[in-house]
Amino acid sequence: MNTVIEALKGGLIVSCQAAPGNPLHGPQFMAAMARAALQGGAIGLRAEGTQDVTAVAHATGLPVIGIRKVGSVADGVFITPTFQDAEAIAGAGAAIIATDGTARPRPDGQGLSSLIKRIHEELALPVMADVDSVEAADHAQQAGADVLATTLSGYTGGLVPSGPDIDLLRALVRTSALPVIAEGRYWTPESVVEATEAGAHAVVVGTAITNPLEITRRFAAALDAGRS
Ligand SMILES: CC(=O)N[C@H](C=O)[C@@H](O)[C@H](O)[C@H](O)COP(=O)(O)O
């Protein structure tokens, strides 16, 4: 196993992301989030965009899973869709490149295996495949991915569930030879422990730690629901 991926074993990875429109958008805020995550016990980070990847890496020295989002979840493949995106994120200091590992067509028409091959050969970095199903995970493994993550479960059709997809995590742990990272809608300490007990190599938590806008919305919505 790649040494950076090996070093993440059993740990908490904190995703520090704030999209435009979020008052915390910007590398200075993400660097502060990353420092707080480090002090709190994170052993790795996930960040989006060249500025944020560089900022959080420099602020902490932690390994960063880097992505570049092009468009949004509604656009199909949007997490590090092309080699040019991966190259930019590698140049910004990412230790691992994460990319969409679903079966959906990529915007440049390239297959996942040729993207992964180029990342390995030209950037010398490991690749994390963000998948949504066992089938996608099988394909990503055959395409040469170094690590799988459940990141895109719930985001490729239908309603987004409220909780994490522990069933997919279990299925991937059972069927894949690769390490599997639990990611997506982990909101409680109990759920990250459950993921680890289910065999997750590590757990990524984003919104619940680094997105006060969404955290506030959840509290406010709970009060609204209680009143109605
Ligand atoms: C679907 C999608 O766009 N996921 C993104 C991937 O990087 C992020 O927006 C998530 O915050 C991240 O996966 C962590 O998950 P959560 O924030 O639920 O802990």
The ligand as a MOL file (V3000), in Angstrom:
LIG
                    3D

  0  0  0     0  0            999 V3000
M  V30 BEGIN CTAB
M  V30 COUNTS 19 18 0 0 0
M  V30 BEGIN ATOM
M  V30 1 C -20.9590 15.0300 -2.9260 0
M  V30 2 C -19.8570 16.0410 -2.7480 0
M  V30 3 O -19.8160 17.0360 -3.4200 0
M  V30 4 N -18.9270 15.7520 -1.8080 0
M  V30 5 C -17.8280 16.6330 -1.5940 0
M  V30 6 C -16.5770 16.0030 -1.8700 0
M  V30 7 O -15.5010 16.4500 -1.6790 0
M  V30 8 C -17.9030 17.4810 -0.3560 0
M  V30 9 O -18.8370 18.4910 -0.6360 0
M  V30 10 C -18.2460 16.8140 0.9830 0
M  V30 11 O -18.3260 17.8290 1.9420 0
M  V30 12 C -17.2440 15.7740 1.4300 0
M  V30 13 O -17.3710 14.6250 0.6410 0
M  V30 14 C -17.3870 15.3400 2.8910 0
M  V30 15 O -18.6800 14.8710 3.1360 0
M  V30 16 P -19.5870 15.5180 4.2790 0
M  V30 17 O -19.5030 16.9930 4.1200 0
M  V30 18 O -20.9410 14.9570 4.0680 0
M  V30 19 O -18.9890 15.0750 5.6010 0
M  V30 END ATOM
M  V30 BEGIN BOND
M  V30 1 1 1 2
M  V30 2 2 2 3
M  V30 3 1 2 4
M  V30 4 1 4 5
M  V30 5 1 5 6
M  V30 6 1 5 8
M  V30 7 2 6 7
M  V30 8 1 8 9
M  V30 9 1 8 10
M  V30 10 1 10 11
M  V30 11 1 10 12
M  V30 12 1 12 13
M  V30 13 1 12 14
M  V30 14 1 14 15
M  V30 15 1 15 16
M  V30 16 2 16 17
M  V30 17 1 16 18
M  V30 18 1 16 19
M  V30 END BOND
M  V30 END CTAB
M  END
